[in-house]
Amino acid sequence: MTTSSAGSDTGTGTVARAAGWVAPLCWVAVLMDGFDLVVVGTVVPVLKKPEEFALSAAGTTFVITIGLVGMMIGALAVGTLTDLLGRRKALIGAVISFSVFTLLCAFAPNEGVFGVLRFLAGLGLGGCLPTAIAMVNEFSRSGRSGRATTTVMTGYHVGAVATAALAIVVIPELGWRWMFVLGSLPALVLVPLMLRSLPESAAYLVAHGRRAEAEVVAERYGLELEAPDAPVAAHAGETAGATLGTLFTSAYVRNTVVVAVTSFMGLLLVYGLNSWLPTIMKEADYELGAALAFLLVLNVGAVVGLLVAGAVADRIGARAAGIAWFAAAALFLALLSIRLPIGGIYVMVFLTGCFVFSAQVLVYAFVSANHPPQVRATALGWSAGAGRVGAIVGPVITGALFAAGLAFPWGFYFFAVVGFLGAAALTVARVRPGRTL
């Protein structure tokens, strides 16, 4: 295909060369979210030592949750900024912000400064996920948005597993501070690659009246241009008034509530299980080594489940797939309350991982498919922000059950009810007809 003389945000030559870069670059950005999921848990045992921060129980809760609060605010704020400024600028800015404050965490002198830096890093990281998902959806070919969403989210679990493995090697040899130094290093490669090879979204361009540029990008990628559901604003200030408010108009308010509820339930399961599964299984009299291995098996199941869920969502729709996945997650979570031989429980944990983690990602796929381009990133930010509240609540409730001596089996019954509520909420969501120009 020859290169047109028309321009775009990154130049048509760059757009043509960048055709294979969008998904990998977004995947690495999401991988950073997986790093953040695990990294604090790996360093907290060291930070409790008197020669470090001497973290109390309250201090531990503070440093774990403050980053999640920052991610919640970042997801809500950057999602809207993404719809105002563009996917490309927002994603690059989020990666730079997260990486700078993550590096500074390595030099924190006490838990107060460390917590503040974790909060600031969370603000940047919170914007990575909704922006990356918006981009991969808008650069995916028609009928493959579900697969695009779930594939890019495999980066989340790869990042989590890789960070856990890295901690085993790095912390005993180099100390906890090096975990944050190493966590910031990907930006040295990722940001220059994004500046050179990441184009602006055609859906964003057409939603902002830049039709000629959008057509150039769409031609290079073989994409269909989407029609915005609202008049295109001429100025960013006018758009600011329309983005978040659009989610609460009569056309979208039902889905806005549904997305908040399902995302809350979905990330409650993700963070609750990742935080407490080994402890619950130890309470069920499984060996400690096996209990830790369950967490690895859970996340391996998550990667497999994501790949399957995307294909299913593209065939039957993200809403129908999400309902099925939440319901299956509820079933397998309840079945984990049954004591089985070690081989059987490994299989059960694997199947639980296949459905629990994919259920939340299918919510993101539903949001991408059912919101117009001018508010898509805002809606994804809303979904991620509401989910972060669940991410905070999940470990807290599970911890309370553990303190009361009820973690097994009632922790699994609690999680099963959460999965059922997620499925029930998604049944009332509205599906938006596909629109192209």
N, C-alpha and C positions, 0 to 999 in steps of 0.2 A: 504494500500500500504506500503510495507517495505521500509526502508530508505537505499539508496545506500551508498556505502563507498566513492564514488567520492565526491570531495569538490567543494565549490563555495566561493564567496566573503564572505558570512556570515556563511558558513558551511551548509551541507545538512540537519542536524537536524533542524537548524533554518529555512531553506527554507521550510521544511515540516510543521513546526509549524506556519509559517507566511502566510499560504495560504489565510487566511481570512483578512489579515492586509493591503494589498497593497492599495485597494480602500479607506478604511476608513482613513488611514494615509494621503493619497494624498488629500482626501476631506477636512481634517482639514487644510492642508497647503493652499488650495485654499480659505477656509473660512477666512484666514488672509488677503487675497486680498480684500474680502468684508468688513472686518473691516477697512482697509485703505481707501476704497472708501468713507466711511461715517465719519470717526473719525475727520478729520480736519474741515469738515463742522459743526460738533457739538461743537467744541471748539473755532472757529473763533469769534462768538459773544462775548465770554468772553475775548478773547485776544485783542479785540478792546477797552476794558475799560482802562482808564488812569492808574489805579493801576496795570495793567498787562503790556502788550506790547504796548498799545495804537496804534494798527495797523491802518495805513492809508489804503486808497483804493489800493495804489500800494503795500503796505506791505501785504495786504490780497491776492492779485493776486500772489505775490511772494511765500507765504507759501503754497498756494493751488497748484500752477503749478510746483514748484521745485521738489516735490516728484514724480510727473508724469514724469518729465525729467529723474530722477534717475531710475524709473521703466523702461523707454524706453531703456536706456543704459544697465541696468541690464538684460533685456530680451534678447537683442542682444548678450551681452557678455557671460552670463551664459548659454544661449542656446548652444553656440559653446563649452563651457567648459564641458557641459553635455555630448556631443558626444565624448569628449576627455577623461574625467575622469570617466565617468559612471553616471547613473541616481541617484544611491543611494548617492554617495558622494556629488554630486551637490545639491540635494534637501536638505539634512541635513545641508550643509554649508549655503544654502540660508536662511533656517529657523533660524539658529543661528544668522546670520548677521542681518537679519531684526529685530529679537527680541531684540538683544543687543542695536541697535541704536534707536529702538522704546522706550525702557526703558530709554535711555539717554535723549530722548525728554522731559521726565517728569522733568528733572533738568535744562532745557535750561533757561539761564538768560535773553535772549532778542530774538528778532525776527531773527537776523542774525544767531545766533547759532542754533536756532530752525530750520531755513530753511536748514542749512547745514546738520543737523542730519536727517531731513526729506529726503534730497537728498540721504544720505548714507543708510538710511533704505530702500529707493526705489530701490537702487542697488540690495540689497538682495531679496526684495520682487519680483522684476521683474523676477528673475530666478525661483521663485516657480511655477508660472503658466505653462510655457512651459515644465518644467521638470515633473510636476505632470501629465499633460495630456499625455506626452510621455509614462510615466510609466503605467498609467491605460489602455492605448491602447495596450501596449505590453503585458500586463497581462490579457487582455480580450480574450475570446474565439472567434474563427473565426466567422465573421458575426455579431459581437456585438460591434464593435469599436465605432459606432455612439452613441449607448446607453451609453457606458462607458464614453465617453467624456461629454455628456450632464448631466449625473447623477453626475459626480464629480463636474461639474460647478454649481450645485445647492448650493454647499457650499458657493459660492460667494455671492448669494443673501440671504442665511440664515445668513451669517456673517454681511451683510449690515443691515438687519432688526434687528438682535440681538444687534448690536452696537448702532443703533438709540434708541432702547428701554433702553439699559444700560445707555446711556447718560442722559436720562430723570431722572434716579434715582441717578446717581453718581455725575454729575457736580454740581447740587444745594447743595448736602450734603457734598461732599468730595473735590470738585474743579476739574478743567480741567486736572491737572497733573495726577490724578489717572486714567484717561482714558488710558494714555500711559503705566502706570504701569500694569494695568489689561490687556492691549493688548499684553504685552510681556510675561505674565504668562503662556499661553498655551505651550510655548516652554519647560517649566520645565517638562511637561509630554510628549509632542510630541517628543522631541529629544531623550530621553532615549528609548521610544518605537520604534522609527525609527532605532536606533543603534542595538536594540535587534531583531526586527522582520521584518525589511524591506530588502528584498533580492535585488540583482542586476538583471537588466533586461536580459533575455535570448537573446533578439534581440541585445542588446549592446555587450554581450559576444561573440556571433557568428560573429558580425561585426568586432571584434577585434581579431579574430583568436583563441578564447578560446572555441572551439567547445565542448570539453568534459564537461566543467562546464555548458555551455549553455544547453546541453542535460539533465543534472541532473535537472536544474531548469525547463526546458520544461516538463520533465516527471512528476515532482511534481504537475505542474499546468495544465497538459493536453493541452499544447500549441503546435502549429506548429512553427518550426524555420523558420525565414525569411532569404532569401538569399540576402546579400548586393549587390547593383548594381555596386559597384566599387571594385577593388582589396583591400583586407584588408591590411592596413599599419602595419608595424612591430613596429613602434615607434610613440609615441604621437606627436612628432615634425613633422613627415611626415603627420600624420592625420590632423594637424592644417592647413597645406597648402591646404588640400582637402575639408575640411568641408564647410566653407563659400563660397569658390570658386565654389563648386559643384552647388550651387543654381543659378549661373549665366552662367553655361554651356548651350549649345544648347538644351540639354534634359530637362532642368528645368527652363530656364529663363522666359518662358511664364508664368508658374505657379507662379514663384517668383514675377513677376509684378502683376499678378491677386491677389495673396494673400495680397500684400501690399495695393492695392487699396481697396479690400473688407474689410480688417481689419481696415483700416483708416475710412471707411464709418461706419462699424459696431460699433466701440468704440466711434466714434463721436456721434452716436445716443444714446448709453448707457450713456455716461457721460453728454451729452447735456440734455437729458430728466431728469436724476436724479438731475442735478443741477438746472434746470429751470422750471420743470413742475408745481410745486406749484405756482410759480410767474406768469407763463403764464395763469394758470387757474384763478388766482385772477384777472388778467387783464381782463379776460372774464366775470367778475362779479359773479363768484362763491364765496361762503363764504370761509373765510380763513380756518376754520376747515375742510371743504370739500376739499379744495385745498391740504391741507396736507395729508388728507386721500387718495387722488388720488395717491400719491407716494407709500403708502403702498400697495394699490390695484395693482399698476403697477408691483411691485416686487413680489407679490403673483402670478400674471399672469406669471411672468418670470419663476418661479419655475415649474408651471404646464406646460408651453410651452416647457421647457427643457426636461421634461420627455416624452412628446409626440414627440418632434422633434427627439430624439434619436431613438425611435422605427421606425419612418418614414425613417430616414436616413439609418438604417440597412436594410430596405426593398427596397428602391428605389435608394440609394446611397447618400452620403453627398453632392455632387455637385448639384444634382437635388433638394434635399430637401432645400439646401441653397438658390437656386434661388427662389423657391416657398416661403420661409420664408421672404426673403428680399422684394419680390414683395407684399406679404400680409402686411408686416410692412408698406410699402409705402402707401398702400390703407388705412389702419386704421389710420395712422398718418394724412393723408389728411382729413379723416372723423372727426377727433377730432376738426377740425375748425368749425364744425356745433354745434350751441348751442342746447343742448338737455335737457329734464328733468333730474333731478339728478340721478335717477335710470338708465336711458339710458346712461348717460355719464360714470357712474361707469362700466357698461358693456363694453363700448367702450374702456375705459382705460385698463381694464383687458385684453381684446383681443389684444390691442396694446402691452402690456407687454409680452403676450404669444409669439408674433412673433419678436419683436424688439431684445430682449436679446438673444433669441435662434438663430437668424440669425448669429450673430457673433460667437457663439459657434460652429455652423455647419461649419464655416470656419476652426476652429481648427480641427474639425473632418475630414474635407477634407484634410488638411495638413498632419495629422497623417496617413491617408490611402494612400496618394499619394507621399510619400517620403520614401526612403529606410532607414533602421535603422541607418546607419552610419551618416546620416545628418538629421534625423527626429527632434531631439531636436533643432538643429540649425535652421531648417525651422520654427518650432513652435516659437522659439525666435524671428525670423524675423517677423513672423505674429504678435506676441504680441508687438514687438517694433514699427512696423508701426502703429499698432492700438493705441498705446499711443500717437502718434502725433495727431491722430484724437481726442483722449480724451482731449488733450489740446485745440485743435481748436474749438471743438463743443461748450463748454461753452462760449468761447470768442465771437464767431459769434452770438450765441443766446443772449448774454449780449449786443452786439451792436444793435441787433434788438430791444431789450427791451429799451435801451437808446433812440432809435429813435422813440419809441412809436408804433412799428410794431410787437411786440412779438405775439399778437393775431390779426389776424389768421396766419400772414406770417411766424411765427416760425414753425408752423405745416406744412405749405407748403414747407418750406426749408427742414425740416426733411424728408418729403415725397420724395423730389427729391433725397436726399442722399440715401434713401432706394432703389429707382429705380436704381441709379447708381451702388449700390452694386450688385443688381440682374443682371444688364447688364454686369458688369465685370466678374461675375462668369460664365456666359454662354460661355466664350471663354477659360475656364480652360481645361486642359487635364487630363484625368483619367488614372492613372497608373494601368496596369494589376496586379492582385494579384500574389504574388510570395512567395512560401514556399520551404523548403528543404524536 
